[in-house]
Amino acid sequence: MPRIIVIADPSPRPGGVPLHLLDEQVHSVHLSSSHAAAQLVERLAWAISDAEDAEDARAERPVRQLRRSPRRVPSSDHRARVSVSA
């Protein structure tokens, strides 16, 4: 079946996943009248606008930098303690 698919570009960050905004099967009946064609074009316009908004929102999000957390010392040492007296 013929399909119309609109997706926002995936995030340039690793693991970026494309956002599907329209995935619709289309048939010739969708273009059979001016009313049906106008409805299809309207859905397509909404999906394109939403994809642009999603891409803009991703571009505006600050990039989180991976930071190494300092090594944490456990609050209680679980090793056996040996007392040494002099």
N, CA and C atoms as an extended XYZ file, in Angstrom:
258
Properties=species:S:1:pos:R:3:atomname:S:1:resname:S:1:resid:I:1 pbc="F F F"
N         0.824       -1.188        0.000 N   MET     1
C         0.000        0.000        0.000 CA  MET     1
C         0.869        1.253        0.000 C   MET     1
N         0.459        2.271       -0.718 N   PRO     2
C         1.172        3.538       -0.656 CA  PRO     2
C         1.005        4.165        0.724 C   PRO     2
N         2.071        4.828        1.195 N   ARG     3
C         2.057        5.444        2.522 CA  ARG     3
C         2.654        6.841        2.450 C   ARG     3
N         2.182        7.674        3.344 N   ILE     4
C         2.817        8.967        3.582 CA  ILE     4
C         3.379        8.889        4.989 C   ILE     4
N         4.677        9.151        5.116 N   ILE     5
C         5.332        9.101        6.420 CA  ILE     5
C         6.060       10.420        6.630 C   ILE     5
N         5.790       11.062        7.766 N   VAL     6
C         6.504       12.277        8.146 CA  VAL     6
C         7.178       11.980        9.470 C   VAL     6
N         8.498       12.158        9.510 N   ILE     7
C         9.243       11.968       10.755 CA  ILE     7
C        10.144       13.169       10.979 C   ILE     7
N        10.379       13.466       12.247 N   ALA     8
C        11.361       14.495       12.576 CA  ALA     8
C        12.728       13.831       12.511 C   ALA     8
N        13.721       14.581       12.073 N   ASP     9
C        15.077       14.029       12.035 CA  ASP     9
C        15.479       13.577       13.431 C   ASP     9
N        16.213       12.468       13.501 N   PRO    10
C        16.651       12.015       14.819 CA  PRO    10
C        17.630       13.010       15.429 C   PRO    10
N        17.705       12.963       16.717 N   SER    11
C        18.641       13.824       17.432 CA  SER    11
C        20.052       13.498       16.982 C   SER    11
N        20.912       14.509       16.846 N   PRO    12
C        22.297       14.227       16.443 CA  PRO    12
C        23.077       13.535       17.553 C   PRO    12
N        22.519       13.475       18.738 N   ARG    13
C        23.191       12.806       19.848 CA  ARG    13
C        23.119       11.295       19.659 C   ARG    13
N        24.050       10.573       20.230 N   PRO    14
C        24.009        9.115       20.109 CA  PRO    14
C        22.682        8.577       20.636 C   PRO    14
N        22.128        7.636       19.913 N   GLY    15
C        20.872        7.020       20.330 CA  GLY    15
C        19.657        7.848       19.973 C   GLY    15
N        19.834        8.904       19.163 N   GLY    16
C        18.706        9.731       18.770 CA  GLY    16
C        17.717        8.916       17.955 C   GLY    16
N        16.461        9.013       18.317 N   VAL    17
C        15.419        8.223       17.656 CA  VAL    17
C        14.500        9.175       16.901 C   VAL    17
N        14.186        8.859       15.630 N   PRO    18
C        13.275        9.730       14.900 CA  PRO    18
C        11.868        9.654       15.492 C   PRO    18
N        11.172       10.772       15.471 N   LEU    19
C         9.828       10.859       15.993 CA  LEU    19
C         8.866       10.782       14.819 C   LEU    19
N         8.014        9.738       14.800 N   HIS    20
C         7.020        9.586       13.732 CA  HIS    20
C         5.826       10.480       14.049 C   HIS    20
N         5.502       11.366       13.127 N   LEU    21
C         4.390       12.284       13.338 CA  LEU    21
C         3.206       11.974       12.437 C   LEU    21
N         3.446       11.274       11.364 N   LEU    22
C         2.362       10.836       10.493 CA  LEU    22
C         2.829        9.574        9.791 C   LEU    22
N         2.011        8.574        9.817 N   ASP    23
C         2.275        7.328        9.103 CA  ASP    23
C         0.913        6.837        8.646 C   ASP    23
N         0.571        7.144        7.420 N   GLU    24
C        -0.788        6.914        6.942 CA  GLU    24
C        -0.784        6.224        5.588 C   GLU    24
N        -1.623        5.205        5.466 N   GLN    25
C        -1.837        4.597        4.159 CA  GLN    25
C        -2.697        5.544        3.344 C   GLN    25
N        -2.362        5.683        2.095 N   VAL    26
C        -3.153        6.562        1.226 CA  VAL    26
C        -3.670        5.766        0.038 C   VAL    26
N        -4.804        6.207       -0.429 N   HIS    27
C        -5.442        5.569       -1.588 CA  HIS    27
C        -5.889        6.677       -2.537 C   HIS    27
N        -6.222        6.314       -3.730 N   SER    28
C        -6.651        7.316       -4.704 CA  SER    28
C        -7.912        8.038       -4.245 C   SER    28
N        -8.701        7.396       -3.404 N   VAL    29
C        -9.908        8.043       -2.893 CA  VAL    29
C        -9.574        9.289       -2.074 C   VAL    29
N        -8.363        9.343       -1.500 N   HIS    30
C        -7.944       10.524       -0.742 CA  HIS    30
C        -7.779       11.751       -1.633 C   HIS    30
N        -7.711       11.546       -2.926 N   LEU    31
C        -7.590       12.649       -3.871 CA  LEU    31
C        -8.787       12.729       -4.821 C   LEU    31
N        -9.835       12.000       -4.499 N   SER    32
C       -10.983       11.895       -5.413 CA  SER    32
C       -11.864       13.148       -5.425 C   SER    32
N       -11.835       13.909       -4.361 N   SER    33
C       -12.624       15.143       -4.318 CA  SER    33
C       -11.773       16.238       -3.686 C   SER    33
N       -12.178       17.468       -3.920 N   SER    34
C       -11.398       18.565       -3.343 CA  SER    34
C       -11.463       18.535       -1.821 C   SER    34
N       -12.593       18.107       -1.260 N   HIS    35
C       -12.723       18.032        0.201 CA  HIS    35
C       -11.773       16.980        0.778 C   HIS    35
N       -11.751       15.779        0.204 N   ALA    36
C       -10.878       14.699        0.689 CA  ALA    36
C        -9.409       15.087        0.529 C   ALA    36
N        -9.066       15.703       -0.604 N   ALA    37
C        -7.687       16.130       -0.839 CA  ALA    37
C        -7.285       17.215        0.158 C   ALA    37
N        -8.201       18.144        0.455 N   ALA    38
C        -7.905       19.206        1.418 CA  ALA    38
C        -7.660       18.624        2.808 C   ALA    38
N        -8.424       17.603        3.174 N   GLN    39
C        -8.220       16.966        4.480 CA  GLN    39
C        -6.858       16.282        4.551 C   GLN    39
N        -6.469       15.601        3.472 N   LEU    40
C        -5.157       14.944        3.444 CA  LEU    40
C        -4.039       15.980        3.543 C   LEU    40
N        -4.146       17.049        2.784 N   VAL    41
C        -3.128       18.093        2.818 CA  VAL    41
C        -3.086       18.746        4.197 C   VAL    41
N        -4.234       18.913        4.838 N   GLU    42
C        -4.268       19.491        6.183 CA  GLU    42
C        -3.542       18.602        7.189 C   GLU    42
N        -3.780       17.281        7.124 N   ARG    43
C        -3.067       16.353        8.019 CA  ARG    43
C        -1.566       16.387        7.752 C   ARG    43
N        -1.200       16.457        6.505 N   LEU    44
C         0.205       16.533        6.127 CA  LEU    44
C         0.838       17.830        6.652 C   LEU    44
N         0.138       18.936        6.526 N   ALA    45
C         0.651       20.217        7.018 CA  ALA    45
C         0.833       20.188        8.530 C   ALA    45
N        -0.106       19.604        9.264 N   TRP    46
C         0.029       19.498       10.722 CA  TRP    46
C         1.267       18.682       11.089 C   TRP    46
N         1.446       17.555       10.399 N   ALA    47
C         2.581       16.682       10.700 CA  ALA    47
C         3.905       17.385       10.407 C   ALA    47
N         3.965       18.117        9.313 N   ILE    48
C         5.193       18.838        8.964 CA  ILE    48
C         5.482       19.913       10.007 C   ILE    48
N         4.460       20.650       10.404 N   SER    49
C         4.626       21.685       11.422 CA  SER    49
C         5.086       21.082       12.751 C   SER    49
N         4.474       19.954       13.138 N   ASP    50
C         4.868       19.282       14.384 CA  ASP    50
C         6.306       18.773       14.309 C   ASP    50
N         6.727       18.282       13.141 N   ALA    51
C         8.103       17.800       12.975 CA  ALA    51
C         9.088       18.946       13.123 C   ALA    51
N         8.757       20.100       12.543 N   GLU    52
C         9.637       21.270       12.685 CA  GLU    52
C         9.730       21.697       14.143 C   GLU    52
N         8.586       21.698       14.839 N   ASP    53
C         8.585       22.066       16.263 CA  ASP    53
C         9.430       21.093       17.085 C   ASP    53
N         9.306       19.802       16.791 N   ALA    54
C        10.075       18.787       17.530 CA  ALA    54
C        11.568       18.963       17.293 C   ALA    54
N        11.956       19.246       16.051 N   GLU    55
C        13.372       19.447       15.741 CA  GLU    55
C        13.902       20.710       16.419 C   GLU    55
N        13.094       21.777       16.437 N   ASP    56
C        13.507       23.011       17.113 CA  ASP    56
C        13.673       22.778       18.606 C   ASP    56
N        12.746       22.025       19.202 N   ALA    57
C        12.823       21.743       20.638 CA  ALA    57
C        14.071       20.928       20.957 C   ALA    57
N        14.420       19.982       20.108 N   ARG    58
C        15.628       19.178       20.333 CA  ARG    58
C        16.878       20.046       20.211 C   ARG    58
N        16.857       20.994       19.273 N   ALA    59
C        18.028       21.853       19.066 CA  ALA    59
C        18.210       22.814       20.240 C   ALA    59
N        17.111       23.220       20.875 N   GLU    60
C        17.190       24.163       21.987 CA  GLU    60
C        17.589       23.505       23.294 C   GLU    60
N        17.409       22.192       23.402 N   ARG    61
C        17.753       21.488       24.639 CA  ARG    61
C        19.247       21.517       24.859 C   ARG    61
N        19.693       21.855       26.056 N   PRO    62
C        21.144       21.850       26.297 CA  PRO    62
C        21.697       20.426       26.246 C   PRO    62
N        22.896       20.324       25.767 N   VAL    63
C        23.561       19.025       25.697 CA  VAL    63
C        24.101       18.695       27.083 C   VAL    63
N        23.680       17.568       27.602 N   ARG    64
C        24.198       17.143       28.904 CA  ARG    64
C        25.576       16.557       28.718 C   ARG    64
N        26.482       17.021       29.506 N   GLN    65
C        27.827       16.480       29.432 CA  GLN    65
C        27.949       15.371       30.464 C   GLN    65
N        28.598       14.325       30.051 N   LEU    66
C        28.828       13.228       30.977 CA  LEU    66
C        29.948       13.611       31.913 C   LEU    66
N        29.695       13.513       33.181 N   ARG    67
C        30.711       13.841       34.172 CA  ARG    67
C        31.002       12.596       34.979 C   ARG    67
N        32.232       12.436       35.291 N   ARG    68
C        32.603       11.331       36.162 CA  ARG    68
C        32.296       11.748       37.583 C   ARG    68
N        31.539       10.932       38.244 N   SER    69
C        31.243       11.256       39.635 CA  SER    69
C        32.444       10.870       40.489 C   SER    69
N        32.701       11.646       41.528 N   PRO    70
C        33.840       11.303       42.385 CA  PRO    70
C        33.584        9.965       43.063 C   PRO    70
N        34.666        9.274       43.312 N   ARG    71
C        34.551        7.968       43.960 CA  ARG    71
C        33.995        8.159       45.355 C   ARG    71
N        32.956        7.450       45.636 N   ARG    72
C        32.325        7.586       46.940 CA  ARG    72
C        32.904        6.569       47.905 C   ARG    72
N        33.156        7.036       49.079 N   VAL    73
C        33.655        6.168       50.131 CA  VAL    73
C        32.448        5.718       50.930 C   VAL    73
N        32.275        4.410       51.108 N   PRO    74
C        31.121        3.944       51.859 CA  PRO    74
C        31.117        4.526       53.270 C   PRO    74
N        29.922        4.765       53.795 N   SER    75
C        29.819        5.367       55.123 CA  SER    75
C        30.334        4.434       56.204 C   SER    75
N        30.203        3.156       55.990 N   SER    76
C        30.767        2.214       56.961 CA  SER    76
C        31.632        1.217       56.205 C   SER    76
N        32.798        0.979       56.720 N   ASP    77
C        33.726        0.069       56.072 CA  ASP    77
C        33.322       -1.354       56.446 C   ASP    77
N        33.053       -2.166       55.445 N   HIS    78
C        32.575       -3.522       55.692 CA  HIS    78
C        33.707       -4.520       55.903 C   HIS    78
N        34.944       -4.056       55.789 N   ARG    79
C        36.058       -4.979       56.010 CA  ARG    79
C        36.217       -5.227       57.504 C   ARG    79
N        36.753       -6.355       57.819 N   ALA    80
C        36.999       -6.690       59.238 CA  ALA    80
C        38.043       -5.759       59.794 C   ALA    80
N        37.780       -5.242       60.956 N   ARG    81
C        38.720       -4.343       61.602 CA  ARG    81
C        39.519       -5.149       62.644 C   ARG    81
N        40.786       -4.919       62.630 N   VAL    82
C        41.647       -5.608       63.566 CA  VAL    82
C        42.243       -4.568       64.498 C   VAL    82
N        42.073       -4.766       65.781 N   SER    83
C        42.652       -3.836       66.746 CA  SER    83
C        44.068       -4.259       67.021 C   SER    83
N        44.941       -3.260       67.038 N   VAL    84
C        46.336       -3.521       67.337 CA  VAL    84
C        46.663       -2.691       68.568 C   VAL    84
N        47.167       -3.394       69.588 N   SER    85
C        47.555       -2.643       70.793 CA  SER    85
C        49.048       -2.701       70.949 C   SER    85
N        49.606       -1.708       71.485 N   ALA    86
C        51.049       -1.650       71.633 CA  ALA    86
C        51.468       -1.993       73.006 C   ALA    86
